[in-house]
Amino acid sequence: MSQWGQPNQQWPGQSWPAPSGRAGYGQWPGQDGRFGQQTGPFGYAAQQGGPFPQYGGAPVPPRRRRPSPLKFLAALFGTFTIMVLAYVLLSYGGNGSSSDGSSGSHNGSYANEDYEVPPADTSPSEIPQPETYSEATQWMEDNPVYGASVAEPVRCDLDALDMSTATDAQLEDHLNELTACLMRVWGPTLRDAGYEAVRPTVTVYDSEISTPCGDMPMGNAAYCMVDQQVYYATDLAEVVPDELSGVPYTADAVMAHEFGHAVQARTGILYSEKAWESRVGSSQADEFSRRTEVQADCFAGEFIGSVSESLALTPSDTDGLSQMFYAFGDDVLTGDSSYRGSHGHGTNRREWFQDGLDDRSLATCNAFTAADSRVR
């Protein structure tokens, strides 16, 4: 398996660490040049623009204007956490699923069945932005979303995709159908916490592309906080260890991590974390980033746990997905057990995913008050 290079810091998006030998993302000027993008596996990306002003203590960066729809369409893949373009209305493997991820034939008792899955939104409302660093801290550590829980079981009528034979179009269609399942889990959850969920598009790309968050390299997936869409490289499956290649729903679990960044964005956590990350030194910024990443791992576990009954996942399947998160740890990817990067050690990433898998309460995923040992 190829090794990842040392992650850079990235803004407003999020993704997994990028493989060594591949170009990193552009950096946000200012604050030691650290306010730029984060490299994958699994991450978020942010808009490349001016740095936050330096304050002695109070206001967080001024609110940015949302880019025009033309900008959103102009650059589809761009940072390192999953990317999404909207392709819906595909029927999979004869199960007759529609653009809302439903088959229309299941009579079982599932939660959130009264929730109407919205279409993908390419021009969403602005994400919440704190006014002060104190408020940013509160949003990270004591966010109302931590008082919510995801429902279980929730329906997701998707067949597993064979990543070794799937075409680019099949992968893109599958991931865009998956966003319906993600919304059925997270839409009611965020609504109950006082927030609005946004269904992104997923763009699958087979060569480096430009996005509102910057250029997106191959071997990566990312959520872009500028257009609030997801991007996914076709060769990301090649980074998954051979022994995990047969585990079903690996691409879906990666996507669930990226959607976890979307949850962070819509609840103000992501903007708050990036505000603090831009204000501190390199080592502390990496720690802030790791807390963001392992929380997205936990959110991914929450989703998988919520839909596992519908997807007929076995304990062996979920163990395999847990091992995939371990395989994308900073120490595992670099081969250096002492390495402290921006995404977290494999053991920690696996544990946070497992925590989310085992417990539907989002308080379980509060990585911003966790002990330092849990976010190495």
C-alpha positions as CSV (number, residue, x, y, z in Angstrom):
1,M,0.0,0.0,0.0
2,S,1.3,3.4,-0.8
3,Q,2.3,5.7,2.0
4,W,0.8,9.1,2.6
5,G,2.9,12.2,2.8
6,Q,2.8,14.5,5.7
7,P,-0.6,16.2,5.8
8,N,-0.9,20.0,5.2
9,Q,-3.5,22.1,6.8
10,Q,-6.5,23.0,4.6
11,W,-9.6,25.2,4.7
12,P,-12.8,25.0,4.2
13,G,-13.0,21.5,3.3
14,Q,-12.0,18.2,4.8
15,S,-10.5,14.9,3.6
16,W,-8.3,11.8,4.1
17,P,-4.5,12.2,3.9
18,A,-3.1,12.3,0.4
19,P,-0.5,9.8,-0.8
20,S,3.2,10.8,-0.8
21,G,4.5,12.0,-4.1
22,R,1.3,13.7,-4.9
23,A,0.9,17.4,-4.9
24,G,-0.7,18.9,-1.8
25,Y,-3.4,21.5,-1.7
26,G,-2.9,25.2,-1.9
27,Q,-2.5,27.0,1.4
28,W,-4.5,29.8,2.9
29,P,-2.1,32.7,3.2
30,G,-1.4,34.0,6.6
31,Q,-1.0,32.4,10.0
32,D,2.3,30.7,9.0
33,G,0.6,29.7,5.7
34,R,-1.2,27.0,7.7
35,F,-4.7,28.1,6.7
36,G,-5.0,26.1,3.6
37,Q,-6.2,22.6,2.9
38,Q,-5.9,19.3,4.6
39,T,-4.8,16.2,2.8
40,G,-6.8,13.0,2.8
41,P,-7.7,10.1,3.6
42,F,-11.0,11.6,4.5
43,G,-11.1,15.3,5.2
44,Y,-12.6,18.6,4.5
45,A,-11.4,21.5,2.4
46,A,-11.9,25.2,2.8
47,Q,-12.1,28.2,0.6
48,Q,-8.7,29.7,-0.4
49,G,-8.9,33.3,0.5
50,G,-7.5,35.8,2.9
51,P,-6.5,34.9,6.4
52,F,-8.5,35.5,9.5
53,P,-7.7,38.9,11.0
54,Q,-5.5,38.8,14.1
55,Y,-7.4,39.7,17.1
56,G,-6.4,39.9,20.6
57,G,-9.4,37.9,21.6
58,A,-12.8,38.5,20.3
59,P,-14.3,38.3,17.0
60,V,-13.9,35.3,14.8
61,P,-13.4,35.9,11.0
62,P,-15.9,38.0,9.3
63,R,-18.7,36.2,7.6
64,R,-17.9,35.2,4.1
65,R,-20.2,35.6,1.2
66,R,-21.3,32.4,-0.4
67,P,-19.8,31.9,-3.8
68,S,-22.2,32.3,-6.7
69,P,-23.7,29.2,-8.3
70,L,-21.3,29.7,-11.2
71,K,-18.4,29.2,-8.9
72,F,-19.9,26.1,-7.5
73,L,-20.3,24.6,-10.9
74,A,-16.9,25.8,-12.1
75,A,-14.9,23.6,-9.7
76,L,-16.2,20.3,-8.7
77,F,-13.4,18.5,-6.9
78,G,-11.2,20.4,-4.7
79,T,-9.9,19.5,-1.3
80,F,-9.4,16.4,0.6
81,T,-12.5,15.1,2.0
82,I,-15.2,13.6,0.0
83,M,-16.7,15.3,-3.0
84,V,-20.1,14.9,-4.3
85,L,-21.9,15.8,-7.6
86,A,-25.5,15.2,-8.0
87,Y,-26.5,12.2,-10.0
88,V,-29.8,10.7,-8.9
89,L,-32.6,8.5,-10.2
90,L,-30.6,5.3,-10.7
91,S,-31.9,1.9,-10.1
92,Y,-29.4,-0.5,-8.5
93,G,-29.1,-4.2,-9.1
94,G,-32.8,-4.6,-9.7
95,N,-33.8,-3.4,-6.3
96,G,-35.7,-0.6,-7.8
97,S,-34.2,2.1,-5.6
98,S,-35.1,5.7,-6.4
99,S,-33.4,9.0,-5.9
100,D,-34.5,9.1,-2.3
101,G,-32.8,5.8,-1.6
102,S,-36.1,3.9,-1.2
103,S,-37.3,0.7,-2.8
104,G,-40.9,1.3,-2.1
105,S,-41.4,-2.5,-1.4
106,H,-40.1,-2.9,2.2
107,N,-42.8,-3.3,4.8
108,G,-40.5,-3.5,7.9
109,S,-40.6,-1.0,10.8
110,Y,-38.0,1.6,10.3
111,A,-37.4,5.0,11.9
112,N,-37.7,8.3,10.1
113,E,-40.0,7.0,7.5
114,D,-42.0,10.2,7.6
115,Y,-39.0,12.3,6.7
116,E,-39.1,13.5,3.1
117,V,-35.6,13.3,1.6
118,P,-34.8,16.5,-0.3
119,P,-33.1,16.7,-3.7
120,A,-29.4,17.6,-3.8
121,D,-28.8,21.2,-3.1
122,T,-26.1,23.0,-5.1
123,S,-26.8,26.4,-3.6
124,P,-27.3,25.8,0.1
125,S,-27.7,28.4,2.8
126,E,-24.6,29.7,4.6
127,I,-23.2,27.6,7.3
128,P,-23.3,28.9,10.9
129,Q,-20.3,31.1,11.8
130,P,-19.3,32.1,15.4
131,E,-18.8,35.7,16.2
132,T,-16.1,35.2,18.8
133,Y,-13.4,32.7,19.7
134,S,-15.3,32.1,23.0
135,E,-18.4,31.2,21.0
136,A,-16.3,29.0,18.7
137,T,-15.1,27.0,21.7
138,Q,-18.6,26.6,23.0
139,W,-19.8,25.4,19.6
140,M,-17.0,22.8,19.5
141,E,-17.3,21.6,23.1
142,D,-20.9,22.1,24.0
143,N,-22.8,22.1,20.8
144,P,-26.6,21.4,20.9
145,V,-26.1,18.5,18.5
146,Y,-24.4,16.5,21.3
147,G,-27.8,16.4,23.0
148,A,-29.3,14.6,20.0
149,S,-29.3,10.9,18.9
150,V,-29.6,9.3,15.6
151,A,-32.5,7.0,15.0
152,E,-32.2,3.2,14.7
153,P,-32.9,1.3,12.5
154,V,-33.1,3.6,9.5
155,R,-33.8,2.3,6.0
156,C,-31.1,2.4,3.3
157,D,-32.0,0.4,0.2
158,L,-28.7,0.1,-1.6
159,D,-26.8,-2.9,-2.8
160,A,-23.1,-3.2,-2.0
161,L,-21.0,-1.9,-4.9
162,D,-18.1,-4.1,-6.1
163,M,-15.3,-1.5,-6.2
164,S,-13.1,-3.8,-8.4
165,T,-15.6,-3.8,-11.3
166,A,-17.7,-0.7,-10.8
167,T,-17.5,1.9,-13.5
168,D,-17.0,5.6,-12.7
169,A,-20.6,6.3,-13.5
170,Q,-21.8,3.4,-11.3
171,L,-19.7,4.7,-8.4
172,E,-21.0,8.2,-8.8
173,D,-24.6,7.1,-9.1
174,H,-24.2,4.9,-6.0
175,L,-22.7,7.6,-3.9
176,N,-25.3,10.1,-4.9
177,E,-28.0,7.5,-4.0
178,L,-26.2,7.0,-0.7
179,T,-26.7,10.7,0.2
180,A,-30.5,10.0,0.4
181,C,-29.7,7.4,3.1
182,L,-27.4,9.8,4.9
183,M,-30.1,12.5,4.9
184,R,-32.7,10.1,6.2
185,V,-30.4,9.5,9.2
186,W,-29.0,13.0,9.7
187,G,-31.9,15.2,8.5
188,P,-34.2,14.6,11.4
189,T,-31.3,14.4,13.8
190,L,-30.0,17.9,12.9
191,R,-33.5,19.3,12.8
192,D,-34.2,18.1,16.3
193,A,-31.0,19.9,17.4
194,G,-32.1,23.1,15.7
195,Y,-30.0,22.8,12.6
196,E,-30.6,22.3,8.9
197,A,-29.1,19.4,7.0
198,V,-28.1,19.9,3.4
199,R,-28.0,17.0,0.8
200,P,-24.8,17.4,-1.2
201,T,-23.9,16.2,-4.7
202,V,-21.1,13.8,-5.1
203,T,-18.7,14.3,-7.9
204,V,-16.5,11.3,-8.8
205,Y,-13.4,12.3,-10.7
206,D,-10.6,10.3,-12.5
207,S,-8.0,13.1,-12.8
208,E,-7.1,16.1,-10.7
209,I,-9.8,18.7,-10.8
210,S,-10.3,22.2,-9.5
211,T,-13.0,23.1,-7.0
212,P,-14.1,26.1,-5.0
213,C,-11.8,24.8,-2.3
214,G,-8.8,24.4,-4.6
215,D,-7.3,21.6,-6.8
216,M,-8.2,18.1,-5.8
217,P,-5.6,15.4,-6.3
218,M,-6.2,11.7,-7.0
219,G,-6.3,9.1,-4.3
220,N,-8.6,11.2,-2.1
221,A,-12.1,12.1,-1.0
222,A,-13.2,15.4,0.5
223,Y,-16.0,17.6,1.7
224,C,-15.7,21.2,0.4
225,M,-17.0,23.8,2.9
226,V,-17.3,26.5,0.3
227,D,-19.9,24.8,-2.0
228,Q,-20.8,22.2,0.7
229,Q,-20.4,19.4,-1.9
230,V,-18.4,16.2,-1.8
231,Y,-15.7,14.9,-4.2
232,Y,-14.4,11.4,-4.6
233,A,-11.5,10.1,-6.6
234,T,-12.0,6.9,-8.6
235,D,-8.7,5.4,-7.5
236,L,-9.4,5.8,-3.8
237,A,-10.3,2.1,-3.6
238,E,-6.7,1.3,-4.5
239,V,-5.5,2.7,-1.2
240,V,-7.6,0.3,0.8
241,P,-5.4,-2.6,2.0
242,D,-5.8,-5.8,-0.1
243,E,-7.0,-7.8,2.9
244,L,-10.0,-5.4,3.2
245,S,-10.9,-5.3,-0.5
246,G,-13.8,-7.8,0.0
247,V,-15.4,-5.8,2.8
248,P,-18.8,-4.5,1.6
249,Y,-19.7,-0.8,1.8
250,T,-16.1,0.6,2.2
251,A,-16.8,3.5,-0.2
252,D,-20.0,4.1,1.7
253,A,-18.1,4.3,5.0
254,V,-15.7,6.8,3.5
255,M,-18.7,8.8,2.3
256,A,-20.2,8.7,5.7
257,H,-17.0,10.2,7.1
258,E,-17.2,13.0,4.6
259,F,-20.8,13.6,5.4
260,G,-19.7,13.8,9.0
261,H,-17.8,16.9,8.0
262,A,-21.0,18.2,6.4
263,V,-22.7,17.7,9.8
264,Q,-19.8,19.6,11.4
265,A,-20.2,22.4,8.9
266,R,-24.0,22.7,9.3
267,T,-23.7,22.8,13.1
268,G,-20.9,25.4,13.2
269,I,-18.3,23.0,14.5
270,L,-16.2,23.0,11.4
271,Y,-15.9,26.7,11.0
272,S,-15.2,27.1,14.7
273,E,-12.4,24.5,14.6
274,K,-10.8,26.1,11.5
275,A,-11.0,29.5,13.2
276,W,-9.0,28.2,16.1
277,E,-6.7,26.2,13.9
278,S,-5.7,29.3,12.1
279,R,-4.8,31.1,15.3
280,V,-2.5,28.6,17.0
281,G,0.9,27.1,16.2
282,S,1.5,24.0,14.0
283,S,1.4,21.4,16.7
284,Q,-1.8,22.6,18.3
285,A,-3.4,23.1,14.9
286,D,-2.7,19.5,14.1
287,E,-4.5,18.5,17.3
288,F,-7.5,20.6,16.5
289,S,-7.6,18.9,13.1
290,R,-7.3,15.4,14.6
291,R,-10.3,16.1,16.9
292,T,-12.3,17.2,13.8
293,E,-11.3,14.0,11.9
294,V,-11.9,11.5,14.6
295,Q,-15.3,13.1,15.3
296,A,-16.1,12.6,11.6
297,D,-15.0,9.0,12.0
298,C,-17.4,8.7,15.0
299,F,-20.2,10.3,12.9
300,A,-19.5,7.7,10.2
301,G,-19.9,5.0,12.8
302,E,-23.2,6.5,13.9
303,F,-24.6,6.3,10.3
304,I,-23.3,2.7,9.7
305,G,-24.9,1.6,13.0
306,S,-28.2,3.3,12.1
307,V,-28.5,1.6,8.7
308,S,-26.7,-1.7,9.4
309,E,-29.9,-3.7,9.8
310,S,-31.3,-2.4,6.5
311,L,-28.0,-3.2,4.7
312,A,-27.8,-6.6,6.4
313,L,-24.3,-5.9,7.7
314,T,-22.8,-8.7,9.7
315,P,-20.3,-8.3,12.7
316,S,-17.6,-9.4,10.3
317,D,-18.6,-6.6,7.9
318,T,-18.5,-3.9,10.5
319,D,-15.2,-5.2,11.9
320,G,-13.8,-4.9,8.4
321,L,-15.0,-1.3,8.1
322,S,-13.5,-0.6,11.5
323,Q,-10.2,-2.0,10.3
324,M,-10.3,0.3,7.3
325,F,-10.4,3.3,9.6
326,Y,-7.4,1.9,11.4
327,A,-5.6,1.5,8.0
328,F,-6.0,5.2,7.3
329,G,-4.3,6.3,10.6
330,D,-1.4,8.8,10.3
331,D,1.0,6.3,12.0
332,V,-0.1,3.4,9.8
333,L,0.1,5.3,6.5
334,T,3.5,6.8,7.3
335,G,4.9,3.6,9.0
336,D,6.0,5.8,11.9
337,S,4.4,4.9,15.2
338,S,5.4,8.2,16.7
339,Y,4.1,10.4,13.9
340,R,1.6,13.0,14.9
341,G,-0.4,14.2,11.9
342,S,-3.7,15.9,11.2
343,H,-6.0,12.9,11.1
344,G,-5.1,10.6,14.1
345,H,-3.4,7.3,14.8
346,G,-5.1,4.2,13.4
347,T,-6.0,2.8,16.8
348,N,-7.8,6.1,17.7
349,R,-9.6,6.3,14.4
350,R,-10.8,2.8,14.7
351,E,-12.0,3.4,18.3
352,W,-13.9,6.5,17.4
353,F,-15.6,4.8,14.5
354,Q,-16.5,1.9,16.8
355,D,-17.8,4.2,19.5
356,G,-20.2,5.7,16.9
357,L,-21.2,2.3,15.7
358,D,-22.1,1.1,19.2
359,D,-23.9,4.1,20.6
360,R,-26.6,6.3,18.9
361,S,-26.0,9.3,21.2
362,L,-24.0,12.0,19.6
363,A,-22.5,13.0,22.9
364,T,-20.3,9.9,22.3
365,C,-18.7,11.8,19.4
366,N,-17.6,14.9,21.3
367,A,-14.0,14.7,20.4
368,F,-13.3,18.3,21.5
369,T,-13.5,17.4,25.2
370,A,-11.8,14.1,24.9
371,A,-8.5,13.3,26.5
372,D,-5.3,14.0,24.5
373,S,-4.5,10.3,24.4
374,R,-7.7,9.7,22.4
375,V,-6.7,12.1,19.6
376,R,-3.0,11.4,19.1
